[in-house]
């Protein structure tokens, strides 16, 4: 089953964010709740956590602008 990683609206007031860093390698095994990426908003940076346990597949490159939600 594929679980998409989403940027939650609860953490961000912006319409988009910048992907600053992947904290887990592409294909790495991750646990639910594990920090996997750092994003930058207009006001701060935040960690994004894995929504479920499994294997991470990067769907965006570092320095990409990503939509919230």
C-alpha positions as CSV (number, residue, x, y, z in Angstrom):
1,X,0.0,0.0,0.0
2,X,1.3,3.5,-0.9
3,X,1.0,6.2,1.7
4,X,1.6,9.7,0.2
5,X,3.6,12.1,2.4
6,X,1.6,15.3,2.7
7,X,2.4,18.8,4.0
8,X,-0.3,19.3,6.7
9,X,-2.3,22.5,6.7
10,X,-2.2,22.5,10.5
11,X,1.6,23.3,10.4
12,X,1.7,25.7,7.5
13,X,-0.1,29.0,6.6
14,X,1.5,29.1,3.2
15,X,0.1,27.6,-0.1
16,X,3.5,26.0,-0.8
17,X,6.8,25.2,0.9
18,X,10.4,24.5,-0.1
19,X,11.8,21.0,0.4
20,X,15.1,21.7,2.1
21,X,16.4,18.2,2.9
22,X,15.5,14.6,2.9
23,X,16.4,13.1,6.2
24,X,16.1,9.5,4.9
25,X,17.5,8.1,1.7
26,X,15.4,7.1,-1.2
27,X,14.4,3.5,-0.7
28,X,15.2,3.6,3.0
29,X,13.0,1.7,5.5
30,X,11.2,4.2,7.8
31,X,9.0,3.9,10.8
32,X,5.7,5.7,11.3
33,X,6.3,9.1,12.9
34,X,10.0,9.1,11.9
35,X,11.2,12.5,10.6
36,X,11.9,12.1,6.9
37,X,12.2,15.6,5.5
38,X,12.7,19.3,6.4
39,X,10.6,22.0,4.7
40,X,10.9,25.7,4.8
41,X,7.9,28.0,5.1
42,X,7.8,31.8,4.9
43,X,8.3,31.9,8.7
44,X,10.3,28.8,9.8
45,X,11.5,25.3,9.0
46,X,9.7,22.2,10.1
47,X,10.2,18.4,10.0
48,X,7.7,16.2,8.1
49,X,7.2,12.7,9.5
50,X,6.5,9.4,7.8
51,X,2.7,8.7,7.9
52,X,3.3,5.0,8.1
53,X,6.0,2.4,8.3
54,X,7.5,1.2,5.0
55,X,10.0,2.2,2.4
56,X,10.5,5.8,1.4
57,X,10.4,6.9,-2.3
58,X,11.4,10.4,-2.9
59,X,8.8,12.1,-5.1
60,X,10.4,15.5,-5.2
61,X,14.0,16.9,-5.4
62,X,15.6,19.0,-2.8
63,X,14.9,22.7,-3.4
64,X,11.6,21.9,-5.0
65,X,8.5,24.0,-4.2
66,X,5.7,21.7,-3.0
67,X,2.0,22.4,-2.5
68,X,0.6,22.2,1.0
69,X,-2.0,19.5,1.6
